[in-house]
Amino acid sequence: MPAEQGAAADTGPGGANGARPGARSPSEPQSGRLDAQQVRAMFDGIAGVYDALNTAMTAGLHHRWRARAADFADVAPGARALDVATGTGDLALELAGRVAPGGEVIGSDFAERMLERARAKAASSDRAGVRPRFESADALALPYATGSFDAATVGFGARNFSDLQRGLSEMARVVRPGGRVVVLEITTPVKPPLSWFYELWFDRVVPLLGRATQLAAGRGAFAASPDEPVAGSGRSGAGATIGDAYTYLPNSVKRFPAPADLAAELQRAGLSEISYVLLAGGIVAIHAGTVSPARA
């Protein structure tokens, strides 16, 4: 894996303010263009191929990235951690190895089929640590008490929040003062030649992988509201496919804030001591911040 690059919270790959062409302004509340029902339907529909396609798209590096994100959560044995939009549970499992013995990890998601995969994975895991508990929950209205966790993480899920600021604020709310909030997310490199490769890979190859998987699996469309289109697919929710979901992926990354802009969003959510690192030459970013003792 290429060496990681450090970055202060007030700098970014697009210049002093981290701006890049087409990037979303941090003042805009919407991070994606699918509503909650569509996102749930999409991830329920791709649950069976999600892990395999993640491995194919990242050459298996996503496990290392999640391990780094768990490091940034800075949890110790006996700690309590929450992984939001946990998907099939890989980041929750990483955290579980760090809070044992005596700790607790909850992985939350609102896509039930993803949670089914996560529970099965945890049950068969031979990793040392506590076993995470996986629960259905909406990232924009977490059903947990204020300050009830030592850390909250989200891995490759923040760009699917229909309201990014609300999701980040909810993560900060449920973490105690002094605890950590960590966001692991794909980002867009801006310097050639990596930016050229990235554009080819995510705009062309990733959608093809999705379509090829669709054909190989012989799966039909995933369910969603029939009169709501899946962004970038030209199809209604009810007619969207696995291939459409992996066309949405690169589009959602392009709409997500650049690293410096995301750092500003974390500050608005009540976090301090914010920093981020870029991994894999700038394709992946890990942001971390500390919940301020003086939060409102």
Long-range contacts (C-beta under 8 A, 24 or more apart in sequence): 1-61, 1-64, 1-279, 1-280, 2-279, 2-280, 2-281, 4-68, 4-277, 4-278, 4-279, 4-280, 5-277, 5-278, 5-281, 5-282, 6-275, 6-277, 7-259, 7-260, 7-275, 7-276, 7-277, 7-278, 8-275, 9-260, 9-263, 9-264, 9-267, 9-274, 9-275, 9-276, 10-260, 10-263, 11-260, 12-258, 12-259, 12-260, 12-261, 12-263, 13-187, 13-189, 13-190, 13-191, 13-258, 13-259, 13-278, 13-282, 14-190, 14-258, 14-260, 17-260, 17-261, 18-258, 18-259, 18-260, 18-261, 18-263, 19-258, 19-261, 20-188, 20-190, 20-258, 22-254, 22-255, 23-188, 23-257, 23-258, 23-261, 24-255, 24-256, 24-257, 24-261, 25-261, 26-257, 26-261, 26-262, 26-264, 26-265, 26-268, 29-163, 29-164, 29-165, 29-166, 30-162, 30-163, 30-164, 31-158, 31-159, 31-160, 31-161, 31-162, 31-163, 31-164, 31-167, 31-255, 31-256, 31-257, 32-159, 32-160, 32-161, 32-162, 32-231, 32-252, 32-255, 33-231, 33-251, 33-252, 33-255, 34-160, 34-162, 34-230, 34-231, 34-248, 35-162, 35-228, 36-110, 36-138, 36-140, 36-162, 37-224, 37-225, 37-228, 37-237, 38-224, 38-225, 38-228, 38-230, 38-237, 39-111, 39-160, 39-162, 40-110, 40-111, 41-222, 41-223, 41-224, 41-225, 41-237, 41-240, 42-222, 42-224, 42-230, 42-240, 42-245, 42-248, 43-87, 43-109, 43-111, 43-113, 43-114, 44-111, 44-112, 44-113, 44-114, 44-222, 44-223, 45-113, 45-219, 45-221, 45-222, 45-223, 45-240, 45-241, 45-242, 45-245, 46-222, 46-242, 46-245, 46-246, 47-88, 47-111, 47-113, 47-114, 47-116, 47-117, 48-113, 48-117, 48-217, 48-219, 49-213, 49-217, 49-242, 50-87, 50-88, 50-114, 50-117, 51-88, 51-90, 51-117, 52-213, 53-209, 53-210, 53-213, 53-246, 56-209, 57-206, 57-209, 61-280, 62-90, 62-156, 63-90, 65-155, 65-184, 65-279, 65-280, 65-284, 65-286, 66-90, 66-91, 66-94, 66-155, 66-184, 67-94, 68-184, 68-277, 68-279, 68-286, 69-94, 69-153, 69-155, 69-182, 69-184, 69-286, 70-94, 70-95, 70-97, 70-98, 70-153, 72-180, 72-182, 72-286, 72-288, 73-98, 73-151, 73-153, 73-180, 73-182, 73-288, 74-151, 74-180, 75-99, 75-103, 75-150, 75-151, 75-180, 77-101, 77-102, 77-103, 78-102, 78-103, 79-103, 79-150, 79-151, 80-104, 80-105, 80-148, 80-149, 80-150, 81-105, 81-106, 81-149, 81-150, 81-151, 81-152, 81-153, 82-106, 82-107, 82-108, 82-142, 82-144, 82-149, 82-151, 82-152, 82-153, 82-171, 82-174, 82-175, 83-107, 83-108, 83-132, 83-152, 83-153, 83-154, 83-155, 84-108, 84-109, 84-137, 84-139, 84-142, 84-152, 84-153, 84-154, 84-157, 84-167, 84-170, 84-171, 85-109, 85-139, 85-154, 85-155, 85-156, 85-157, 85-158, 85-160, 85-161, 86-114, 86-115, 86-118, 86-134, 86-155, 86-157, 87-111, 87-114, 87-117, 87-118, 87-155, 87-156, 87-157, 88-114, 88-117, 88-118, 88-121, 89-117, 89-118, 89-119, 89-121, 89-122, 89-132, 89-134, 90-121, 90-155, 91-153, 91-155, 91-184, 92-118, 92-122, 92-132, 92-134, 93-121, 93-122, 93-125, 93-127, 93-129, 93-132, 95-132, 95-151, 95-153, 96-122, 96-127, 96-129, 96-130, 96-131, 96-132, 97-127, 97-128, 97-129, 98-129, 99-129, 99-130, 100-128, 100-129, 100-130, 101-130, 102-130, 103-130, 104-130, 104-133, 105-130, 105-132, 105-133, 106-132, 106-133, 106-134, 106-135, 106-144, 107-132, 107-133, 107-134, 107-135, 108-134, 108-135, 108-136, 108-137, 108-139, 108-142, 109-134, 109-136, 109-137, 110-136, 110-137, 110-138, 110-139, 112-136, 139-167, 139-170, 139-171, 140-166, 140-167, 140-170, 141-170, 142-170, 142-171, 142-173, 142-174, 144-174, 145-174, 146-173, 146-174, 147-173, 147-174, 147-175, 147-176, 147-177, 147-179, 148-174, 148-176, 149-174, 149-175, 149-176, 149-179, 150-175, 150-176, 150-179, 150-180, 151-175, 151-179, 151-180, 151-181, 151-182, 152-179, 152-180, 152-181, 152-182, 153-181, 153-182, 153-183, 153-184, 154-182, 154-183, 154-184, 154-185, 155-184, 155-185, 156-184, 156-185, 156-186, 158-183, 158-185, 158-256, 159-185, 159-186, 159-252, 159-253, 159-255, 159-256, 160-252, 164-257, 164-265, 165-265, 165-268, 165-269, 168-265, 168-266, 168-268, 168-269, 169-269, 169-270, 171-269, 172-269, 172-270, 172-271, 172-289, 172-291, 172-295, 173-270, 175-291, 176-291, 177-291, 177-292, 177-293, 177-295, 178-290, 178-291, 178-293, 179-290, 179-291, 180-288, 180-289, 180-290, 180-291, 181-266, 181-269, 181-271, 181-288, 181-289, 181-290, 181-291, 182-286, 182-287, 182-288, 183-262, 183-266, 183-285, 183-286, 183-287, 183-288, 184-284, 184-285, 184-286, 185-256, 185-262, 185-284, 185-285, 185-287, 186-253, 186-256, 186-283, 186-284, 186-285, 187-253, 187-256, 187-258, 187-259, 187-278, 187-282, 187-283, 187-284, 187-285, 188-253, 188-254, 188-258, 189-281, 189-282, 189-283, 190-282, 191-282, 194-281, 194-282, 194-283, 198-283, 202-249, 202-250, 202-253, 203-250, 206-246, 206-249, 206-250, 207-243, 207-246, 207-247, 207-250, 209-246, 210-241, 210-242, 210-243, 210-244, 210-245, 210-246, 210-247, 210-249, 211-241, 211-242, 211-243, 211-246, 213-242, 213-243, 213-246, 214-241, 214-242, 214-243, 217-242, 259-285, 259-287, 262-287, 263-287, 263-289, 270-295, 270-296
